[in-house]
Amino acid sequence: MFAPVLAALQAAFVWLLPKVAVFFGIFALSNAVIRPIFDFLKAQVLAQLGSASAQFSQFFQILGIYDALNIVFSAYLLALSIKSVKSSAT
């Protein structure tokens, strides 16, 4: 009675397991390689902005330039992660 169900589950598991392993492998690899690069670039940009005078620094903080840079770098990192995961799914 349960033989067809077990056979279907086994076939689904055999088909799905390699895809899940590739997905997590590519996500972990791209996250481990790309994140330090973007953190370094973000630190360099913020260091360049931080070397400005105190008035410019306060002006940048009031305008939210620092938050905007964090959002842009995080969004770009997320987009690259999603793109790498999509490429692993095919």
Biopython code that builds the backbone (N, CA, C, O; Angstrom):
import numpy as np
from Bio.PDB.StructureBuilder import StructureBuilder

atoms = [
    (1, "MET", "N", (0.816, -1.189, 0.000)),
    (1, "MET", "CA", (0.000, 0.000, 0.000)),
    (1, "MET", "C", (0.868, 1.264, 0.000)),
    (1, "MET", "O", (0.579, 2.229, -0.708)),
    (2, "PHE", "N", (1.909, 1.241, 0.788)),
    (2, "PHE", "CA", (2.759, 2.423, 0.879)),
    (2, "PHE", "C", (3.945, 2.364, -0.079)),
    (2, "PHE", "O", (4.733, 3.307, -0.136)),
    (3, "ALA", "N", (4.083, 1.307, -0.810)),
    (3, "ALA", "CA", (5.227, 1.162, -1.707)),
    (3, "ALA", "C", (5.281, 2.254, -2.779)),
    (3, "ALA", "O", (6.355, 2.808, -3.012)),
    (4, "PRO", "N", (4.164, 2.585, -3.440)),
    (4, "PRO", "CA", (4.248, 3.656, -4.448)),
    (4, "PRO", "C", (4.587, 5.017, -3.831)),
    (4, "PRO", "O", (5.304, 5.813, -4.438)),
    (5, "VAL", "N", (4.072, 5.281, -2.629)),
    (5, "VAL", "CA", (4.353, 6.548, -1.966)),
    (5, "VAL", "C", (5.830, 6.623, -1.583)),
    (5, "VAL", "O", (6.476, 7.651, -1.783)),
    (6, "LEU", "N", (6.356, 5.543, -1.037)),
    (6, "LEU", "CA", (7.764, 5.510, -0.668)),
    (6, "LEU", "C", (8.664, 5.631, -1.895)),
    (6, "LEU", "O", (9.697, 6.299, -1.846)),
    (7, "ALA", "N", (8.277, 4.991, -2.987)),
    (7, "ALA", "CA", (9.065, 5.089, -4.221)),
    (7, "ALA", "C", (9.048, 6.514, -4.756)),
    (7, "ALA", "O", (10.069, 7.015, -5.226)),
    (8, "ALA", "N", (7.895, 7.167, -4.687)),
    (8, "ALA", "CA", (7.804, 8.556, -5.151)),
    (8, "ALA", "C", (8.626, 9.484, -4.258)),
    (8, "ALA", "O", (9.300, 10.386, -4.755)),
    (9, "LEU", "N", (8.572, 9.269, -2.952)),
    (9, "LEU", "CA", (9.369, 10.089, -2.033)),
    (9, "LEU", "C", (10.857, 9.872, -2.251)),
    (9, "LEU", "O", (11.636, 10.824, -2.209)),
    (10, "GLN", "N", (11.254, 8.643, -2.481)),
    (10, "GLN", "CA", (12.661, 8.350, -2.733)),
    (10, "GLN", "C", (13.124, 9.003, -4.037)),
    (10, "GLN", "O", (14.221, 9.560, -4.092)),
    (11, "ALA", "N", (12.309, 8.940, -5.071)),
    (11, "ALA", "CA", (12.675, 9.569, -6.345)),
    (11, "ALA", "C", (12.772, 11.089, -6.189)),
    (11, "ALA", "O", (13.679, 11.713, -6.738)),
    (12, "ALA", "N", (11.844, 11.677, -5.447)),
    (12, "ALA", "CA", (11.886, 13.123, -5.220)),
    (12, "ALA", "C", (13.118, 13.496, -4.410)),
    (12, "ALA", "O", (13.761, 14.508, -4.691)),
    (13, "PHE", "N", (13.449, 12.703, -3.423)),
    (13, "PHE", "CA", (14.621, 12.974, -2.591)),
    (13, "PHE", "C", (15.908, 12.875, -3.404)),
    (13, "PHE", "O", (16.801, 13.712, -3.267)),
    (14, "VAL", "N", (16.002, 11.846, -4.254)),
    (14, "VAL", "CA", (17.190, 11.667, -5.082)),
    (14, "VAL", "C", (17.318, 12.816, -6.078)),
    (14, "VAL", "O", (18.435, 13.233, -6.385)),
    (15, "TRP", "N", (16.205, 13.338, -6.588)),
    (15, "TRP", "CA", (16.240, 14.444, -7.531)),
    (15, "TRP", "C", (16.538, 15.769, -6.830)),
    (15, "TRP", "O", (17.240, 16.617, -7.381)),
    (16, "LEU", "N", (16.012, 15.949, -5.627)),
    (16, "LEU", "CA", (16.093, 17.227, -4.932)),
    (16, "LEU", "C", (17.406, 17.417, -4.164)),
    (16, "LEU", "O", (17.895, 18.541, -4.060)),
    (17, "LEU", "N", (17.972, 16.353, -3.633)),
    (17, "LEU", "CA", (19.163, 16.475, -2.794)),
    (17, "LEU", "C", (20.351, 17.143, -3.496)),
    (17, "LEU", "O", (20.960, 18.029, -2.897)),
    (18, "PRO", "N", (20.711, 16.776, -4.712)),
    (18, "PRO", "CA", (21.835, 17.464, -5.362)),
    (18, "PRO", "C", (21.555, 18.949, -5.612)),
    (18, "PRO", "O", (22.460, 19.776, -5.496)),
    (19, "LYS", "N", (20.318, 19.290, -5.950)),
    (19, "LYS", "CA", (19.981, 20.687, -6.198)),
    (19, "LYS", "C", (20.088, 21.514, -4.925)),
    (19, "LYS", "O", (20.553, 22.653, -4.965)),
    (20, "VAL", "N", (19.668, 20.962, -3.809)),
    (20, "VAL", "CA", (19.762, 21.674, -2.532)),
    (20, "VAL", "C", (21.219, 21.825, -2.118)),
    (20, "VAL", "O", (21.616, 22.878, -1.618)),
    (21, "ALA", "N", (22.015, 20.789, -2.322)),
    (21, "ALA", "CA", (23.433, 20.854, -1.975)),
    (21, "ALA", "C", (24.159, 21.897, -2.813)),
    (21, "ALA", "O", (24.983, 22.645, -2.288)),
    (22, "VAL", "N", (23.867, 21.956, -4.103)),
    (22, "VAL", "CA", (24.479, 22.953, -4.978)),
    (22, "VAL", "C", (24.038, 24.350, -4.573)),
    (22, "VAL", "O", (24.846, 25.278, -4.543)),
    (23, "PHE", "N", (22.761, 24.499, -4.263)),
    (23, "PHE", "CA", (22.234, 25.802, -3.840)),
    (23, "PHE", "C", (22.976, 26.331, -2.618)),
    (23, "PHE", "O", (23.455, 27.465, -2.625)),
    (24, "PHE", "N", (23.072, 25.524, -1.582)),
    (24, "PHE", "CA", (23.746, 25.977, -0.361)),
    (24, "PHE", "C", (25.250, 26.145, -0.563)),
    (24, "PHE", "O", (25.861, 27.028, 0.039)),
    (25, "GLY", "N", (25.844, 25.310, -1.398)),
    (25, "GLY", "CA", (27.272, 25.437, -1.666)),
    (25, "GLY", "C", (27.611, 26.721, -2.387)),
    (25, "GLY", "O", (28.552, 27.415, -2.003)),
    (26, "ILE", "N", (26.860, 27.053, -3.426)),
    (26, "ILE", "CA", (27.124, 28.279, -4.171)),
    (26, "ILE", "C", (26.792, 29.501, -3.329)),
    (26, "ILE", "O", (27.509, 30.500, -3.383)),
    (27, "PHE", "N", (25.719, 29.437, -2.555)),
    (27, "PHE", "CA", (25.376, 30.569, -1.693)),
    (27, "PHE", "C", (26.469, 30.807, -0.651)),
    (27, "PHE", "O", (26.867, 31.949, -0.422)),
    (28, "ALA", "N", (26.949, 29.755, -0.032)),
    (28, "ALA", "CA", (27.991, 29.910, 0.987)),
    (28, "ALA", "C", (29.287, 30.402, 0.367)),
    (28, "ALA", "O", (29.964, 31.253, 0.945)),
    (29, "LEU", "N", (29.641, 29.885, -0.792)),
    (29, "LEU", "CA", (30.868, 30.302, -1.453)),
    (29, "LEU", "C", (30.801, 31.755, -1.893)),
    (29, "LEU", "O", (31.745, 32.512, -1.669)),
    (30, "SER", "N", (29.710, 32.148, -2.508)),
    (30, "SER", "CA", (29.604, 33.538, -2.955)),
    (30, "SER", "C", (29.520, 34.485, -1.769)),
    (30, "SER", "O", (30.029, 35.604, -1.825)),
    (31, "ASN", "N", (28.886, 34.042, -0.708)),
    (31, "ASN", "CA", (28.793, 34.875, 0.491)),
    (31, "ASN", "C", (30.157, 35.021, 1.162)),
    (31, "ASN", "O", (30.488, 36.097, 1.659)),
    (32, "ALA", "N", (30.941, 33.963, 1.179)),
    (32, "ALA", "CA", (32.246, 34.005, 1.832)),
    (32, "ALA", "C", (33.268, 34.774, 1.007)),
    (32, "ALA", "O", (34.218, 35.325, 1.564)),
    (33, "VAL", "N", (33.094, 34.822, -0.299)),
    (33, "VAL", "CA", (34.061, 35.499, -1.154)),
    (33, "VAL", "C", (33.667, 36.951, -1.408)),
    (33, "VAL", "O", (34.517, 37.840, -1.349)),
    (34, "ILE", "N", (32.412, 37.198, -1.685)),
    (34, "ILE", "CA", (31.983, 38.534, -2.090)),
    (34, "ILE", "C", (31.808, 39.467, -0.901)),
    (34, "ILE", "O", (32.126, 40.652, -1.003)),
    (35, "ARG", "N", (31.315, 38.970, 0.210)),
    (35, "ARG", "CA", (31.060, 39.840, 1.363)),
    (35, "ARG", "C", (32.314, 40.568, 1.856)),
    (35, "ARG", "O", (32.235, 41.771, 2.103)),
    (36, "PRO", "N", (33.464, 39.907, 2.013)),
    (36, "PRO", "CA", (34.655, 40.658, 2.446)),
    (36, "PRO", "C", (35.084, 41.734, 1.451)),
    (36, "PRO", "O", (35.582, 42.787, 1.849)),
    (37, "ILE", "N", (34.894, 41.473, 0.167)),
    (37, "ILE", "CA", (35.250, 42.476, -0.836)),
    (37, "ILE", "C", (34.368, 43.706, -0.689)),
    (37, "ILE", "O", (34.859, 44.834, -0.721)),
    (38, "PHE", "N", (33.063, 43.491, -0.529)),
    (38, "PHE", "CA", (32.161, 44.629, -0.373)),
    (38, "PHE", "C", (32.368, 45.333, 0.963)),
    (38, "PHE", "O", (32.238, 46.554, 1.040)),
    (39, "ASP", "N", (32.680, 44.601, 1.993)),
    (39, "ASP", "CA", (32.977, 45.246, 3.275)),
    (39, "ASP", "C", (34.213, 46.129, 3.160)),
    (39, "ASP", "O", (34.251, 47.225, 3.718)),
    (40, "PHE", "N", (35.226, 45.651, 2.433)),
    (40, "PHE", "CA", (36.427, 46.453, 2.228)),
    (40, "PHE", "C", (36.118, 47.710, 1.419)),
    (40, "PHE", "O", (36.567, 48.802, 1.769)),
    (41, "LEU", "N", (35.350, 47.556, 0.335)),
    (41, "LEU", "CA", (35.002, 48.713, -0.483)),
    (41, "LEU", "C", (34.169, 49.721, 0.295)),
    (41, "LEU", "O", (34.376, 50.929, 0.181)),
    (42, "LYS", "N", (33.222, 49.217, 1.090)),
    (42, "LYS", "CA", (32.396, 50.108, 1.899)),
    (42, "LYS", "C", (33.244, 50.845, 2.928)),
    (42, "LYS", "O", (33.032, 52.034, 3.170)),
    (43, "ALA", "N", (34.195, 50.156, 3.531)),
    (43, "ALA", "CA", (35.074, 50.799, 4.503)),
    (43, "ALA", "C", (35.930, 51.867, 3.840)),
    (43, "ALA", "O", (36.177, 52.920, 4.428)),
    (44, "GLN", "N", (36.384, 51.601, 2.614)),
    (44, "GLN", "CA", (37.187, 52.591, 1.900)),
    (44, "GLN", "C", (36.372, 53.840, 1.562)),
    (44, "GLN", "O", (36.860, 54.961, 1.704)),
    (45, "VAL", "N", (35.140, 53.643, 1.118)),
    (45, "VAL", "CA", (34.286, 54.786, 0.790)),
    (45, "VAL", "C", (33.970, 55.586, 2.041)),
    (45, "VAL", "O", (34.032, 56.816, 2.028)),
    (46, "LEU", "N", (33.631, 54.895, 3.121)),
    (46, "LEU", "CA", (33.324, 55.603, 4.362)),
    (46, "LEU", "C", (34.561, 56.293, 4.931)),
    (46, "LEU", "O", (34.439, 57.353, 5.544)),
    (47, "ALA", "N", (35.731, 55.724, 4.746)),
    (47, "ALA", "CA", (36.960, 56.368, 5.208)),
    (47, "ALA", "C", (37.233, 57.638, 4.407)),
    (47, "ALA", "O", (37.688, 58.642, 4.955)),
    (48, "GLN", "N", (36.951, 57.585, 3.110)),
    (48, "GLN", "CA", (37.130, 58.783, 2.285)),
    (48, "GLN", "C", (36.146, 59.877, 2.702)),
    (48, "GLN", "O", (36.504, 61.054, 2.749)),
    (49, "LEU", "N", (34.914, 59.489, 3.002)),
    (49, "LEU", "CA", (33.940, 60.481, 3.464)),
    (49, "LEU", "C", (34.273, 60.961, 4.868)),
    (49, "LEU", "O", (34.016, 62.117, 5.204)),
    (50, "GLY", "N", (34.840, 60.091, 5.687)),
    (50, "GLY", "CA", (35.189, 60.463, 7.053)),
    (50, "GLY", "C", (36.382, 61.389, 7.135)),
    (50, "GLY", "O", (36.585, 62.055, 8.151)),
    (51, "SER", "N", (37.176, 61.440, 6.076)),
    (51, "SER", "CA", (38.338, 62.326, 6.095)),
    (51, "SER", "C", (37.960, 63.773, 5.798)),
    (51, "SER", "O", (38.814, 64.658, 5.855)),
    (52, "ALA", "N", (36.702, 64.021, 5.486)),
    (52, "ALA", "CA", (36.242, 65.392, 5.254)),
    (52, "ALA", "C", (36.177, 66.123, 6.592)),
    (52, "ALA", "O", (36.308, 65.518, 7.656)),
    (53, "SER", "N", (35.975, 67.421, 6.518)),
    (53, "SER", "CA", (35.938, 68.215, 7.744)),
    (53, "SER", "C", (34.726, 67.835, 8.594)),
    (53, "SER", "O", (33.832, 67.127, 8.130)),
    (54, "ALA", "N", (34.703, 68.301, 9.819)),
    (54, "ALA", "CA", (33.630, 67.960, 10.751)),
    (54, "ALA", "C", (32.290, 68.479, 10.259)),
    (54, "ALA", "O", (31.264, 67.829, 10.460)),
    (55, "GLN", "N", (32.285, 69.644, 9.617)),
    (55, "GLN", "CA", (31.024, 70.198, 9.123)),
    (55, "GLN", "C", (30.458, 69.333, 8.002)),
    (55, "GLN", "O", (29.257, 69.066, 7.969)),
    (56, "PHE", "N", (31.317, 68.897, 7.083)),
    (56, "PHE", "CA", (30.843, 68.018, 6.020)),
    (56, "PHE", "C", (30.376, 66.686, 6.588)),
    (56, "PHE", "O", (29.381, 66.124, 6.128)),
    (57, "SER", "N", (31.082, 66.189, 7.571)),
    (57, "SER", "CA", (30.702, 64.918, 8.183)),
    (57, "SER", "C", (29.323, 65.018, 8.829)),
    (57, "SER", "O", (28.498, 64.115, 8.686)),
    (58, "GLN", "N", (29.075, 66.114, 9.536)),
    (58, "GLN", "CA", (27.753, 66.313, 10.140)),
    (58, "GLN", "C", (26.691, 66.480, 9.059)),
    (58, "GLN", "O", (25.578, 65.972, 9.191)),
    (59, "PHE", "N", (27.039, 67.192, 7.988)),
    (59, "PHE", "CA", (26.109, 67.386, 6.883)),
    (59, "PHE", "C", (25.764, 66.049, 6.234)),
    (59, "PHE", "O", (24.599, 65.780, 5.941)),
    (60, "PHE", "N", (26.775, 65.213, 6.010)),
    (60, "PHE", "CA", (26.536, 63.886, 5.446)),
    (60, "PHE", "C", (25.657, 63.040, 6.367)),
    (60, "PHE", "O", (24.801, 62.286, 5.905)),
    (61, "GLN", "N", (25.879, 63.177, 7.663)),
    (61, "GLN", "CA", (25.089, 62.409, 8.619)),
    (61, "GLN", "C", (23.645, 62.898, 8.640)),
    (61, "GLN", "O", (22.720, 62.089, 8.723)),
    (62, "ILE", "N", (23.445, 64.196, 8.566)),
    (62, "ILE", "CA", (22.085, 64.733, 8.548)),
    (62, "ILE", "C", (21.349, 64.296, 7.287)),
    (62, "ILE", "O", (20.173, 63.934, 7.342)),
    (63, "LEU", "N", (22.039, 64.332, 6.156)),
    (63, "LEU", "CA", (21.408, 63.914, 4.901)),
    (63, "LEU", "C", (21.194, 62.410, 4.823)),
    (63, "LEU", "O", (20.392, 61.941, 4.015)),
    (64, "GLY", "N", (21.891, 61.658, 5.643)),
    (64, "GLY", "CA", (21.751, 60.205, 5.621)),
    (64, "GLY", "C", (22.616, 59.544, 4.571)),
    (64, "GLY", "O", (22.289, 58.460, 4.087)),
    (65, "ILE", "N", (23.718, 60.185, 4.212)),
    (65, "ILE", "CA", (24.610, 59.632, 3.189)),
    (65, "ILE", "C", (25.195, 58.300, 3.651)),
    (65, "ILE", "O", (25.303, 57.358, 2.866)),
    (66, "TYR", "N", (25.566, 58.224, 4.911)),
    (66, "TYR", "CA", (26.160, 56.986, 5.431)),
    (66, "TYR", "C", (25.158, 55.837, 5.386)),
    (66, "TYR", "O", (25.503, 54.716, 5.012)),
    (67, "ASP", "N", (23.922, 56.124, 5.766)),
    (67, "ASP", "CA", (22.885, 55.085, 5.700)),
    (67, "ASP", "C", (22.603, 54.686, 4.257)),
    (67, "ASP", "O", (22.388, 53.512, 3.960)),
    (68, "ALA", "N", (22.606, 55.663, 3.372)),
    (68, "ALA", "CA", (22.365, 55.356, 1.961)),
    (68, "ALA", "C", (23.466, 54.475, 1.392)),
    (68, "ALA", "O", (23.188, 53.555, 0.624)),
    (69, "LEU", "N", (24.716, 54.747, 1.759)),
    (69, "LEU", "CA", (25.810, 53.900, 1.284)),
    (69, "LEU", "C", (25.683, 52.481, 1.806)),
    (69, "LEU", "O", (25.926, 51.523, 1.072)),
    (70, "ASN", "N", (25.305, 52.339, 3.066)),
    (70, "ASN", "CA", (25.106, 50.996, 3.614)),
    (70, "ASN", "C", (23.987, 50.272, 2.883)),
    (70, "ASN", "O", (24.102, 49.078, 2.603)),
    (71, "ILE", "N", (22.912, 50.975, 2.572)),
    (71, "ILE", "CA", (21.791, 50.355, 1.867)),
    (71, "ILE", "C", (22.210, 49.951, 0.457)),
    (71, "ILE", "O", (21.861, 48.862, 0.000)),
    (72, "VAL", "N", (22.947, 50.801, -0.232)),
    (72, "VAL", "CA", (23.364, 50.496, -1.600)),
    (72, "VAL", "C", (24.288, 49.280, -1.626)),
    (72, "VAL", "O", (24.099, 48.375, -2.438)),
    (73, "PHE", "N", (25.283, 49.254, -0.744)),
    (73, "PHE", "CA", (26.197, 48.112, -0.722)),
    (73, "PHE", "C", (25.476, 46.824, -0.317)),
    (73, "PHE", "O", (25.756, 45.762, -0.872)),
    (74, "SER", "N", (24.566, 46.907, 0.630)),
    (74, "SER", "CA", (23.822, 45.712, 1.049)),
    (74, "SER", "C", (22.903, 45.223, -0.065)),
    (74, "SER", "O", (22.785, 44.018, -0.290)),
    (75, "ALA", "N", (22.256, 46.147, -0.758)),
    (75, "ALA", "CA", (21.370, 45.745, -1.855)),
    (75, "ALA", "C", (22.158, 45.104, -2.989)),
    (75, "ALA", "O", (21.713, 44.117, -3.576)),
    (76, "TYR", "N", (23.318, 45.653, -3.299)),
    (76, "TYR", "CA", (24.129, 45.076, -4.363)),
    (76, "TYR", "C", (24.632, 43.689, -3.976)),
    (76, "TYR", "O", (24.673, 42.787, -4.812)),
    (77, "LEU", "N", (25.011, 43.518, -2.727)),
    (77, "LEU", "CA", (25.442, 42.213, -2.248)),
    (77, "LEU", "C", (24.293, 41.209, -2.294)),
    (77, "LEU", "O", (24.490, 40.055, -2.675)),
    (78, "LEU", "N", (23.106, 41.639, -1.913)),
    (78, "LEU", "CA", (21.935, 40.763, -1.973)),
    (78, "LEU", "C", (21.611, 40.396, -3.412)),
    (78, "LEU", "O", (21.288, 39.243, -3.698)),
    (79, "ALA", "N", (21.692, 41.358, -4.319)),
    (79, "ALA", "CA", (21.416, 41.072, -5.726)),
    (79, "ALA", "C", (22.407, 40.058, -6.288)),
    (79, "ALA", "O", (22.015, 39.156, -7.028)),
    (80, "LEU", "N", (23.677, 40.195, -5.945)),
    (80, "LEU", "CA", (24.661, 39.221, -6.406)),
    (80, "LEU", "C", (24.414, 37.842, -5.805)),
    (80, "LEU", "O", (24.588, 36.828, -6.482)),
    (81, "SER", "N", (24.012, 37.799, -4.544)),
    (81, "SER", "CA", (23.721, 36.513, -3.914)),
    (81, "SER", "C", (22.520, 35.842, -4.576)),
    (81, "SER", "O", (22.533, 34.638, -4.833)),
    (82, "ILE", "N", (21.486, 36.631, -4.848)),
    (82, "ILE", "CA", (20.305, 36.071, -5.510)),
    (82, "ILE", "C", (20.649, 35.599, -6.907)),
    (82, "ILE", "O", (20.178, 34.547, -7.339)),
    (83, "LYS", "N", (21.466, 36.360, -7.622)),
    (83, "LYS", "CA", (21.858, 35.962, -8.975)),
    (83, "LYS", "C", (22.661, 34.666, -8.955)),
    (83, "LYS", "O", (22.484, 33.813, -9.825)),
    (84, "SER", "N", (23.539, 34.511, -7.972)),
    (84, "SER", "CA", (24.333, 33.282, -7.909)),
    (84, "SER", "C", (23.461, 32.092, -7.537)),
    (84, "SER", "O", (23.676, 30.986, -8.031)),
    (85, "VAL", "N", (22.487, 32.311, -6.678)),
    (85, "VAL", "CA", (21.583, 31.221, -6.302)),
    (85, "VAL", "C", (20.700, 30.836, -7.478)),
    (85, "VAL", "O", (20.440, 29.653, -7.696)),
    (86, "LYS", "N", (20.237, 31.825, -8.239)),
    (86, "LYS", "CA", (19.424, 31.507, -9.417)),
    (86, "LYS", "C", (20.224, 30.732, -10.443)),
    (86, "LYS", "O", (19.698, 29.825, -11.089)),
    (87, "SER", "N", (21.483, 31.077, -10.598)),
    (87, "SER", "CA", (22.303, 30.356, -11.573)),
    (87, "SER", "C", (22.574, 28.923, -11.126)),
    (87, "SER", "O", (22.773, 28.034, -11.954)),
    (88, "SER", "N", (22.579, 28.708, -9.823)),
    (88, "SER", "CA", (22.809, 27.345, -9.338)),
    (88, "SER", "C", (21.560, 26.487, -9.469)),
    (88, "SER", "O", (21.652, 25.260, -9.468)),
    (89, "ALA", "N", (20.400, 27.110, -9.580)),
    (89, "ALA", "CA", (19.164, 26.344, -9.650)),
    (89, "ALA", "C", (18.943, 25.725, -11.017)),
    (89, "ALA", "O", (18.149, 24.794, -11.151)),
    (90, "THR", "N", (19.636, 26.230, -12.040)),
    (90, "THR", "CA", (19.399, 25.689, -13.370)),
    (90, "THR", "C", (20.282, 24.519, -13.670)),
    (90, "THR", "O", (20.202, 23.949, -14.759)),
]
sb = StructureBuilder()
sb.init_structure("model")
sb.init_model(0)
sb.init_chain("A")
sb.init_seg("    ")
for serial, (resi, resn, name, xyz) in enumerate(atoms, 1):
    if name == "N":
        sb.init_residue(resn, " ", resi, " ")
    sb.init_atom(name, np.array(xyz, "f"), 0.0, 1.0, " ", f" {name:<3s}", serial, name[0])
structure = sb.get_structure()
